[in-house]
Amino acid sequence: MQSLNKFNHNTKIIGVIGHPIKHSFSPLIHNLSFELSGLNYIYLPFDVPSTNLKDALKGMIALGIKGFNVTIPHKEKILSYLKEVSEEANIIGAVNTIVNEDGTLHGYNTDVNGVVESLLPFKDELANCEATVIGAGGASRSVIYALIRTFKVGKINIVNRTEQTAETLKEYFKTKMIFEHIKSFPLVPPDLVNVFSQSKLIVNTTSMGMSPEIDDAATTIPESFNKDQIVFDVVYNPIKTKLLALAETRGARTVSGLKMLIEQGAKSYELWTGEKMPVEKVYKAVVSYLNS
Ligand code: ATR
């Protein structure tokens, strides 16, 4: 009976809006955290097609919904409906978290926090280094922003299947963040061996290697890893992607996308509740879920 009384007039609602609203770990991460922290909150998925996006935000204010995560395809478009957008979300051009502050919606990009927390142990090494980022979509923009702003890398290579997208992104960051040392390359593995082998950091921001297509990235990216490198894969399912496994066999240090997933969630959680997420317990729960 206790659980039936759990949600009441004091319950604060958080949601994720997207379309289609695919299977996501966010409800698991946040509802578990609310439970562990004894907070009277609930996290729910809402399937919102683009034509309803504006009304969904009005509805959020009308119903007093405390916050949203924003996912595909609304992350970029939602910026035009928000008056208050944080600096990082503005530069990246994408919002993944909204906080409703007494009827005013504030947009943030906490993916950046996920990237920063994931790479923080390597901060000293990354200063002035050369970094290669595979992919030129939303995740890539969060990574590039963090590499320039927080890690102060010296040089960035953007590698992408569609060369023009990488070129456009390169020009964007050159101008927007006044970062000169950025180059773009098409994803043609034989031509990239030098670029990869001279990079201190390699980040895969594409969905290559994600379950069930687990062989994708490992067969598309040059195998030129070495023991001085750090390899970060934003893919979190499987936790150890083939790319990370391969990098490990060459002695490189690796970072799984699961850390980024949980840390971006932790920042959103803090923005909504003002409390720290119990990240260690959540991490263990998600690992056991993924391994089950
Ligand atoms: P996200 O917001 O998750 O970054 P996105 O904006 O759709 O998603 O970007 C996906 C990125 O992964 C793109 O850089 C895409 O390359 P293209 O610009 O050529 O489309 C890249 N990508 C996705 N699937 C890929 C694959 N199978 N091989 C190579 N690159 C892939």
Boltz pocket constraint, residues with backbone or C-beta under 6 A from the ligand:
constraints:
  - pocket:
      binder: B
      contacts: [[A, 134], [A, 135], [A, 136], [A, 137], [A, 138], [A, 139], [A, 140], [A, 160], [A, 161], [A, 162], [A, 165], [A, 187], [A, 205], [A, 206], [A, 207], [A, 208], [A, 216]]
      max_distance: 6.0
